[in-house]
Amino acid sequence: MDATEFAARLERARARVAAACRRAGRDPAEVAIVAVAKNFGPQDVAVAAACGQTRIGESKVQEARQKIPLCPGGVEWHMVGHLQTNKARDAARLFGMIHSVDSERLLRALDAACGEAGVRMPVCLQVNVSGESSKFGLPPEDGPSALEACAGLACVEVVGLMTIPPFSRDAEEARPHFRRLRELRDRWRAAAGGELAHLSMGMSDDFEVAVEEGATLVRLGTALFGARNGRGAGARAAAESEATEQ
Ligand SMILES: *Cc1c(COP(=O)(O)O)cnc(C)c1O
């Protein structure tokens, strides 16, 4: 990955975020980009960090465990993919934020692991707003009880919600799912006893729509690093099947 190329893509992505914020009457400072580096190596992460993009996302613990020691310091690592309970200890050690907590069981395992590691972990609850059976995420009806369970945890703090809408060629089709996540957040805030400040939603194909609907964290892979294996729908489908395999 060439630094000039990465810098140009980053600038373009930031400009698109800013334009979406303007359309929605939002402050661009409310939206952060997480550069999803899966399938890309330590050199690519180093380039991103040198360009000032220090929030880096990974979707597999295994890959992160190998990559992170080879990357420069000063990177904030975000876990965005499906996390198995038996990898909670690795996750506690490797990541500064976890976007994809999708069960009470995982919440408790993470809390114990973060206690052992002596860290506090901000997390998002992943919600399956579309009800697609192939997707990870809590069913919306389980959200309030998961949030109540969190209130008693010492080390894990739920700071927001995350979702992955069904793939479509038309980003507009994702809009109702993003809106639904924001509405759930607004409704659950009271039960959470916290701000639920974050909405992690939007990927390379639909992040502008997500920002218009309130995203505070957009997870961009292809838009910044280029194609992983194929483009557009192909890359997206590959991302989802990878997530399923873990
Ligand atoms: C791969 C991945 C992304 C980034 O996907 P792009 O379409 O390349 O931007 C975002 N979120 C998750 C959970 C992913 O697995």
The ligand as a MOL file (V3000), in Angstrom:
LIG
                    3D

  0  0  0     0  0            999 V3000
M  V30 BEGIN CTAB
M  V30 COUNTS 15 15 0 0 0
M  V30 BEGIN ATOM
M  V30 1 C -14.8320 -6.1760 6.7380 0
M  V30 2 C -15.7130 -5.4440 7.6700 0
M  V30 3 C -15.9370 -4.0680 7.5070 0
M  V30 4 C -15.3590 -3.2450 6.3570 0
M  V30 5 O -15.9370 -3.6540 5.1510 0
M  V30 6 P -15.7950 -2.7780 3.7990 0
M  V30 7 O -17.0430 -3.0730 3.0530 0
M  V30 8 O -14.5790 -3.2530 3.1150 0
M  V30 9 O -15.7110 -1.3630 4.2090 0
M  V30 10 C -16.7530 -3.4250 8.4350 0
M  V30 11 N -17.3190 -4.0970 9.4550 0
M  V30 12 C -17.1260 -5.4210 9.6440 0
M  V30 13 C -17.8000 -6.0870 10.7830 0
M  V30 14 C -16.3320 -6.1410 8.7510 0
M  V30 15 O -16.1610 -7.4670 8.9370 0
M  V30 END ATOM
M  V30 BEGIN BOND
M  V30 1 1 1 2
M  V30 2 1 2 3
M  V30 3 2 2 14
M  V30 4 1 3 4
M  V30 5 2 3 10
M  V30 6 1 4 5
M  V30 7 1 5 6
M  V30 8 2 6 7
M  V30 9 1 6 8
M  V30 10 1 6 9
M  V30 11 1 10 11
M  V30 12 2 11 12
M  V30 13 1 12 13
M  V30 14 1 12 14
M  V30 15 1 14 15
M  V30 END BOND
M  V30 END CTAB
M  END
